[in-house]
Amino acid sequence: MVVVQALHMNGGTGETSYAKNSVVQNKIMSIGKPMIEEAILKLYSTTNNSPESFAIADLGCSSGPNTLLLVSHVMDIVCRRCCQLDCAPPEFRVFLNDLPWNDYNTLFRSLPAFYNTLKEDKGSGLLGSSCFIAGMPGSFYGRLFPRKSLHFVHSSSSLHWLSQVPPGLDSKSTPPLNKGKLFISKTSPPSVLSSYALQFQEDFTSFLSSRSEEMVPGGRMVLSFMGRRSADPTTEENCHQWELLAQALHTMVIEGHVEEEKLDRFNAPYYSPSPEEVKSAVQREGSFMIDRIEILEVEWDGGSNNHVVSNGTSDNLTGAQRVVKTVRAVVESMLASHFGEEIMDELFSRYGNIVSDYMSRKRAKYDNMIVSMTRKSY
Ligand SMILES: C[S@@+](CC[C@H](N)C(=O)[O-])C[C@H]1O[C@@H](n2cnc3c(N)ncnc32)[C@H](O)[C@@H]1O
């Protein structure tokens, strides 16, 4: 699978779009807000800077209501701080990054309204400052920006996507190693677990060394992504959503709608690391210091009974329906490129029944990791 092409959130603003189905990721961003505030305030107090031009990058920004939340949050914190310090707010250079197949058209079309809101928001202290937003398509596992050009880097709900399926699992010339599964499961052989762990280490190290070139000394980075508390990657919190999706596909294999070989050959380019795995990559790469690392629980459906959608009304969905729509908006492009577009409605309908049954018996939750780091100044 070529991840750069196959992985993109559902574009546009329709019923199955990421824009309409990203309330859970919005919740995850809200949980990360205090850590972002702490990082920016430290950046302003420790460096001799109120830079004239403050550069922010949001990596894996997608498109939809979440995309510009980070920008307004950071601008708000910086401007309040400048007000306290009695200095003029900086200009903001904002870089929104995602893979090239991301729906940048919808994103760019939302910018005029965003700029208008900034102008109208007279109470925020933003008057006099300017914001310049640009898109930066490409993989965050390589260099994206010039050297020492960024003050603050953020990424939310994105770094659990690997750059590729671990090579040992993606080879057509060897028998499938992870039969009947889409990701690590209780029955996966140890070689599957170690291939995933190795791919994460390689990818996360490339991520860190690219950012280490791009950030100013003392710059801060807050990253939030799916993680796990346990050293064991086969726990239910870590893999059960993939397990249930595999069950839905398995019913379609039994009824002849999907070839067994296709199911056996799909492995998700995904990994949710433990804090030890993250710490060990950071230590080995050497350019960053971890200020804080936390794991927080997030319910599969985002946690509240009714979700308010953009026009202020409730979405009136059951928890399971919301889970299915959230998962579909994220993984449909990848599954469609492997299994075919034509089975998607049926697959997600079956998945819905399985998720509904599971959620009637269990409290379904993920573990989300948030890490705050500083670029060392040596
Ligand atoms: C679930 S969305 C998160 C969007 C947004 N940050 C939010 O919190 O709502 C994950 C995004 O990460 C992007 N992504 C995954 N791998 C990436 C990579 N290697 N480089 C850049 N973006 C990537 C995907 O294309 C997707 O848009």
The ligand as an SDF file (V2000), in Angstrom:
LIG
                    3D

 27 29  0  0  0  0  0  0  0  0999 V2000
   -7.5160   12.1200   11.9840 C   0  0  0  0  0  0  0  0  0  0  0  0
   -6.7780   13.3510   11.0060 S   0  0  0  0  0  0  0  0  0  0  0  0
   -6.4450   14.5920   12.2150 C   0  0  0  0  0  0  0  0  0  0  0  0
   -6.7760   15.9480   11.7080 C   0  0  0  0  0  0  0  0  0  0  0  0
   -6.7040   17.0840   12.7230 C   0  0  0  0  0  0  0  0  0  0  0  0
   -5.3690   17.2570   13.2400 N   0  0  0  0  0  0  0  0  0  0  0  0
   -7.6870   16.8550   13.8460 C   0  0  0  0  0  0  0  0  0  0  0  0
   -7.2390   16.6900   14.9870 O   0  0  0  0  0  0  0  0  0  0  0  0
   -8.8960   16.8420   13.5900 O   0  0  0  0  0  0  0  0  0  0  0  0
   -5.1480   12.6850   10.6900 C   0  0  0  0  0  0  0  0  0  0  0  0
   -4.4400   13.4210    9.5760 C   0  0  0  0  0  0  0  0  0  0  0  0
   -3.0540   13.0510    9.5530 O   0  0  0  0  0  0  0  0  0  0  0  0
   -2.6410   13.0420    8.2070 C   0  0  0  0  0  0  0  0  0  0  0  0
   -1.3970   12.2820    8.0670 N   0  0  0  0  0  0  0  0  0  0  0  0
   -1.1890   10.9670    8.2660 C   0  0  0  0  0  0  0  0  0  0  0  0
    0.0990   10.6540    7.9900 N   0  0  0  0  0  0  0  0  0  0  0  0
    0.7120   11.8070    7.6210 C   0  0  0  0  0  0  0  0  0  0  0  0
    2.0380   12.1320    7.2070 C   0  0  0  0  0  0  0  0  0  0  0  0
    2.9890   11.2020    7.1270 N   0  0  0  0  0  0  0  0  0  0  0  0
    2.3250   13.4170    6.9170 N   0  0  0  0  0  0  0  0  0  0  0  0
    1.3760   14.3840    6.9890 C   0  0  0  0  0  0  0  0  0  0  0  0
    0.0850   14.1260    7.3700 N   0  0  0  0  0  0  0  0  0  0  0  0
   -0.2360   12.8550    7.6790 C   0  0  0  0  0  0  0  0  0  0  0  0
   -3.8240   12.3990    7.4930 C   0  0  0  0  0  0  0  0  0  0  0  0
   -3.8030   12.6280    6.1110 O   0  0  0  0  0  0  0  0  0  0  0  0
   -4.9940   13.0600    8.2160 C   0  0  0  0  0  0  0  0  0  0  0  0
   -5.4600   14.1850    7.5430 O   0  0  0  0  0  0  0  0  0  0  0  0
  1  2  1  0
  2  3  1  0
  2 10  1  0
  3  4  1  0
  4  5  1  0
  5  6  1  0
  5  7  1  0
  7  8  2  0
  7  9  1  0
 10 11  1  0
 11 12  1  0
 11 26  1  0
 12 13  1  0
 13 14  1  0
 13 24  1  0
 14 15  1  0
 14 23  1  0
 15 16  2  0
 16 17  1  0
 17 18  1  0
 17 23  2  0
 18 19  1  0
 18 20  2  0
 20 21  1  0
 21 22  2  0
 22 23  1  0
 24 25  1  0
 24 26  1  0
 26 27  1  0
M  CHG  2   2   1   9  -1
M  END
$$$$
